[in-house]
Amino acid sequence: MDIVVAGGHGKIAMLLHPLLVARGYRVRGLIRKPEQADDLRQAGAEPVLCDLETKTDISEFVGQADAVVFAAGAGPGSGAERKWTVDRDGAVKLILSAEKNNIRRYVLVSAMNLEMPRGSEVFQVYLKAKAESEAALRESGLDWTIVRPGSLTDEPGTGHVAIAPELPKGDIPRADVAAVLAEVLDTPKTTGLQFDLTSGKQPVREAVEELSFQID
């Protein structure tokens, strides 16, 4: 399988790359800065220089693939404008590229409780940007999965998670989010599913399989 990851130098993506490579996949990561390339190579991924914010059409950078993952984000400390240009517009550009290049599979990393206004004015823009990116993906006709993790931490992964259409507020290590993304890409039955994700008691593979079974 050939997989393209947008936000290729992000914290989740850098944990995801080696997991996918270990499964025998070719992984390409879209990055903004040339100096990020060596980090991707060390993680087993091929760097592709492509700034989601400045490029109007990114299809030539995405190229041919079996699946794309949107793991990009403006990040903490960024202003409201970048929430739109990265979290929403970047995701939409990847949708358009997938459609143009006949890539059916699209996995989106989003966030829990987008419908619940909270936090600062900038954070509320972030929630709206994520919600609009989700809506665009649902309407695209692609084979999508939307993963909505809780509050992200840099703690070591446990390999155990909670997955459901809706969950109470909770945290999850980025490493466990990456493990779920890898499993989702290997589980076609997750197509068309949106689910919350926090730390929990179920092994990742079992939780992903059980969700797809329950939704069916």
N, C-alpha and C positions, 0 to 999 in steps of 0.2 A: 504493500500500500504506500502511496505517495501522499504525504500530508504537508500542507502549508499552514504555518501558524503566524497570524498577524499579532504584533506585539511580541515579536520573537525574543526580545531581550528582557521582557518583563519577568517578575519573580516567579509567577506560575509557569510561564512558558519555559524558563530555564530549568525548572524541575520536570516539566513534561517531556522535553526533548529526549533525555536519556531513557525514559520509560518507553517511548515509542521506538527508539533505535534498538532497544533490547528485544522488542517484539519483531524485529527484522524490517522495520519500515524505513523508507527514505523520508527525511524530515527537512523542510526548508523553512527558515524563519525570516520574516520581514522585519528589518531593523532601520532605525533612523540615522544612526551614526556609524561611519566606517570603523571607528575604534571598538565597536561592539562585536565585530566579526570574529575575532579570536575566541571570545567567550563562547560563542555559538559552536565554533568548530570543536572546542574542548568538550562541549556537551553532546557532540555527535551530529549536530545539525549543520546544514549548509546555509550560510548567511546570504540574504538577498537585500541589497540596499534599496529601500523604498519608503519614503516618508509619507505616511497616510494622510497627513494634513496638507501637504503641498501638491501632491499628485491628484489630478482630476480623475484619471482612469488608471487603475493599478492592474488591469488584466494581464498586461505583458509581463509584469513582475510575478504575478501569481502563477501564470503559465498553466500547464496541464497537471491535474492532481486528482486523487480519488476523494479527498476531503479537505475542507478548510476549517480552521479553528480561530475564532476571534477572541484573543486574550489580551487585547490592547486596552489601555486606559490612560487618561490624562494624569492620574496619580494625585496623591495628597499635595496640597500646596498650590495646585493649578487653579486658575480662575475659571469663571463661568464659561467664557468663550471656548476654552479648550475642552470643556465637557461636551459641548456641541460638536466641535470639529474632530475630536478623537472618539469619544464614547458613542456618539450617534453616527456622525458622518463617516467615520472610519469603518464602522460596521456595515453601513449601507454600501460603501464603495466595494467592500468585500463581497456583499450579496450580488451586486451588479457584475463583478468580475466572475463570480461563480457561474452566474447565468450565461454570461458571454462565452465562457470557456467550457460550458457543458459539464460543470462540476456539480453533482447533485447533493452531496453531503456537506452540511454546515453545522458546526457546534459553536454556540455562543456562550461565553462566560458573562453572566449578568450579576444580579444582586437580589437579595431577599427584600420583600415588602416594599416594592417600588410604588405601590398604590397608597402608601402611608406617608403623607408629608411630614417631614421632621428635619431637625438640624438647621444649619445655617442656610442662608439664601443660596450660596454656591452649591451646597450639598443637595438642596432641593432641585437645582438645575441638573445636577448629576442624575438624580432619580428620574427626572423627566426625559433626559437624554437616553438613559438605559431603556426606559419604557418605550420610547419611540423606536429604538433599534430593535427591540423585541417585536413590536408590531410590524415593522417592515419585514422582518424575517418570516413571521407567521404568514404574511400576505404574499410572500415571494413564490410559493409553490415548491421550494427546495425541500430536501429531506432534512429537516432541522431538528435539533435538540437544544433546549435552553436550560442551562445549569445555573441555578440561583444560590450561590454560597452565602453563608452568614458572614459575620465579621472575620476578616482574614488575619491570621497570626503567622509568625515565622517559627513557631514551635516545631519540633520534629514531628513528622507524620506518625500516626498510630496504626494506619491501615484499617481503621474501624470508623464507620460513619453512620449518620442517619439520613435517609433519603425518603421524601414523600412529596406529594403535590403541595402540601403546606406543612410547615413546622414552626414551633415556637422559636423565638429569637435565640441565637446561639453563635458560637465561634467555631472556626475550623482552621487547622494549619493549611497553608498553601500546598504543602506536599501531598496532603490527602485530596485536595481539589484536583491536583495534577493526576493523581492515581485514578480518580473517578473519570476524568476526561479521557484517559487512555482506555479505560474499560468501556466507556460509552462508544468510543470509536470502533470498538470490537463487538458491539452489541447492536445489530441493526434494528432490533425491536424497540430501541429507545427513540427511533425516528418519530417525530410528531409529539414528543413529550416535553413538558416543562416541569421542573421539580426543584424544591428547596434542598439544601445540603448543609448539614452541620456535623460536628463530631458526634459519634454515637457508639453503638455496641456491635453493629454488624460488620463483618468483613466487606471490603469494597465490592468485590466481585458478586458476592451474595446479595448485597443491597441493590446493586444495579439490576441483576437478574430478577430479583423479586419485584422491583418496581415495574419493570416491563411486563411481567406476568400479571400483576395486579391490574394495571391499566387495561390490558387486553380483556 
